[in-house]
Amino acid sequence: MTEGYDDANVFAKILRKEIPADVLYEDDQCLGFRDSSPQAPTHVLVIPKYPIAKLADTTRDDREVLGHLLWAAAEIARAQNLDDDGYRIVINNGAGAGQAVFHLHLHILGGRKLRWPPG
């Protein structure tokens, strides 16, 4: 468990099935589910089943799970038919970047034209 990780956060509760989620993908390393406050027509979150508070807390030992999260995000995006029009993968790292839940998570955003720069 990384320093600063609070196992009472909403994503930890989803992993423990204490809070329901619209799950689209699950395997032994991660869970993908629809965001309850979507910022795009398709907004899916992918979280590791391992407690990591934020990207900056990762170590060399986390390389496999980080790669797996990206692979799972691509699988979910394909299943949601986002490949043709494109999609965005976002990781907010820290409160100043907009991270509200301190359990590492990837946002998959798609289903509309996304503007650049974000924020």
VOPAGU-2260 file (C-alpha; in pm, 1 decimal, decimal comma):
REM VOPAGU-2260
SITE   aa  ch    i         X         Y         Z
SITE  MET   A    0       0,0       0,0       0,0
SITE  THR   A    1     140,0     339,1     -93,4
SITE  GLU   A    2     179,9     621,5     153,1
SITE  GLY   A    3    -124,2     846,3     153,4
SITE  TYR   A    4    -355,5     568,2      38,1
SITE  ASP   A    5    -686,8     568,2     223,2
SITE  ASP   A    6    -871,1     237,9     188,0
SITE  ALA   A    7   -1198,4     417,3     268,1
SITE  ASN   A    8   -1195,1     590,3     -73,3
SITE  VAL   A    9   -1483,9     528,6    -310,7
SITE  PHE   A   10   -1279,9     314,1    -552,2
SITE  ALA   A   11   -1158,8      87,4    -272,4
SITE  LYS   A   12   -1523,1      49,0    -170,5
SITE  ILE   A   13   -1617,5     -38,3    -529,1
SITE  LEU   A   14   -1341,4    -299,9    -537,2
SITE  ARG   A   15   -1478,3    -449,9    -214,2
SITE  LYS   A   16   -1831,1    -443,7    -366,4
SITE  GLU   A   17   -1953,4    -210,6     -90,1
SITE  ILE   A   18   -2067,8      38,9    -355,2
SITE  PRO   A   19   -2224,3     -72,2    -685,0
SITE  ALA   A   20   -2064,8      17,0   -1017,4
SITE  ASP   A   21   -2153,2     -38,2   -1383,0
SITE  VAL   A   22   -1862,7    -274,9   -1449,0
SITE  LEU   A   23   -1751,0    -314,6   -1810,4
SITE  TYR   A   24   -1428,3    -506,4   -1753,7
SITE  GLU   A   25   -1262,3    -702,5   -1476,0
SITE  ASP   A   26    -962,3    -929,0   -1445,7
SITE  ASP   A   27    -719,6   -1021,8   -1169,9
SITE  GLN   A   28    -532,1    -687,3   -1192,0
SITE  CYS   A   29    -789,6    -419,9   -1268,6
SITE  LEU   A   30   -1151,3    -311,2   -1287,7
SITE  GLY   A   31   -1314,0     -90,5   -1552,9
SITE  PHE   A   32   -1647,7      79,2   -1487,9
SITE  ARG   A   33   -1856,4     373,7   -1606,5
SITE  ASP   A   34   -1789,6     705,8   -1432,4
SITE  SER   A   35   -2088,9     811,7   -1222,2
SITE  SER   A   36   -2033,4    1174,9   -1328,9
SITE  PRO   A   37   -1940,3    1141,6   -1699,0
SITE  GLN   A   38   -1754,9    1420,4   -1876,9
SITE  ALA   A   39   -1811,2    1267,9   -2222,6
SITE  PRO   A   40   -2072,1    1035,6   -2375,9
SITE  THR   A   41   -1835,0     749,4   -2295,1
SITE  HIS   A   42   -1644,2     795,2   -1969,8
SITE  VAL   A   43   -1494,4     482,8   -1817,6
SITE  LEU   A   44   -1254,1     453,6   -1525,9
SITE  VAL   A   45    -988,9     182,3   -1504,2
SITE  ILE   A   46    -842,2     115,9   -1161,0
SITE  PRO   A   47    -580,9    -125,9   -1035,4
SITE  LYS   A   48    -687,7    -377,7    -774,7
SITE  TYR   A   49    -362,6    -290,9    -598,4
SITE  PRO   A   50    -372,0      15,3    -366,8
SITE  ILE   A   51    -178,0     298,0    -531,5
SITE  ALA   A   52    -283,9     651,1    -436,4
SITE  LYS   A   53    -147,4     833,5    -742,9
SITE  LEU   A   54      85,9     789,5   -1038,7
SITE  ALA   A   55     370,6     969,6    -861,9
SITE  ASP   A   56     364,3     699,9    -593,0
SITE  THR   A   57     446,2     419,9    -833,8
SITE  THR   A   58     779,3     242,0    -824,9
SITE  ARG   A   59     974,3      24,0   -1061,5
SITE  ASP   A   60     780,5    -271,4    -918,0
SITE  ASP   A   61     454,8    -124,1   -1053,4
SITE  ARG   A   62     560,3    -131,4   -1419,7
SITE  GLU   A   63     361,8    -445,7   -1499,2
SITE  VAL   A   64      35,5    -319,0   -1351,6
SITE  LEU   A   65      79,9      20,6   -1520,9
SITE  GLY   A   66     122,5    -146,8   -1859,7
SITE  HIS   A   67    -173,5    -371,1   -1787,7
SITE  LEU   A   68    -394,0     -70,0   -1709,1
SITE  LEU   A   69    -316,1      81,1   -2050,2
SITE  TRP   A   70    -376,5    -249,9   -2224,9
SITE  ALA   A   71    -710,9    -291,6   -2043,0
SITE  ALA   A   72    -807,1      66,3   -2135,9
SITE  ALA   A   73    -747,5     -12,1   -2504,2
SITE  GLU   A   74    -955,6    -331,7   -2473,3
SITE  ILE   A   75   -1240,3    -139,8   -2309,7
SITE  ALA   A   76   -1222,6     135,8   -2573,5
SITE  ARG   A   77   -1245,4    -126,4   -2850,2
SITE  ALA   A   78   -1545,5    -288,2   -2680,7
SITE  GLN   A   79   -1711,1      55,2   -2656,7
SITE  ASN   A   80   -1650,6     112,2   -3032,0
SITE  LEU   A   81   -1428,3     414,9   -2973,6
SITE  ASP   A   82   -1147,9     317,2   -3213,8
SITE  ASP   A   83   -1288,3     480,9   -3528,1
SITE  ASP   A   84   -1351,2     828,5   -3386,1
SITE  GLY   A   85   -1076,5     821,6   -3124,4
SITE  TYR   A   86   -1062,9     855,1   -2750,8
SITE  ARG   A   87    -848,2    1007,2   -2479,4
SITE  ILE   A   88    -675,7     841,4   -2184,5
SITE  VAL   A   89    -619,6    1073,0   -1886,4
SITE  ILE   A   90    -444,8    1024,6   -1553,2
SITE  ASN   A   91    -475,2    1311,9   -1306,5
SITE  ASN   A   92    -185,8    1308,7   -1060,1
SITE  GLY   A   93    -256,2    1501,5    -740,9
SITE  ALA   A   94    -519,5    1748,1    -630,8
SITE  GLY   A   95    -369,6    2031,5    -837,7
SITE  ALA   A   96    -424,4    1824,4   -1152,4
SITE  GLY   A   97    -785,3    1744,7   -1062,8
SITE  GLN   A   98    -741,8    1410,1    -889,1
SITE  ALA   A   99   -1037,4    1380,8    -650,4
SITE  VAL   A  100   -1010,5    1014,3    -553,4
SITE  PHE   A  101    -669,2     905,5    -432,5
SITE  HIS   A  102    -669,9     560,9    -588,1
SITE  LEU   A  103    -481,5     561,6    -918,3
SITE  HIS   A  104    -725,0     559,8   -1210,2
SITE  LEU   A  105    -728,8     610,8   -1584,7
SITE  HIS   A  106   -1013,2     795,3   -1753,3
SITE  ILE   A  107   -1123,3     676,5   -2097,1
SITE  LEU   A  108   -1309,7     962,3   -2265,5
SITE  GLY   A  109   -1479,7     935,4   -2603,1
SITE  GLY   A  110   -1799,5     953,5   -2799,2
SITE  ARG   A  111   -1755,9    1318,7   -2899,7
SITE  LYS   A  112   -1487,7    1544,0   -3045,9
SITE  LEU   A  113   -1241,1    1624,9   -2770,0
SITE  ARG   A  114   -1077,0    1965,5   -2764,2
SITE  TRP   A  115    -711,2    2045,9   -2710,9
SITE  PRO   A  116    -566,2    2169,2   -2487,1
SITE  PRO   A  117    -772,0    2018,5   -2206,8
SITE  GLY   A  118    -831,5    2205,6   -1881,0
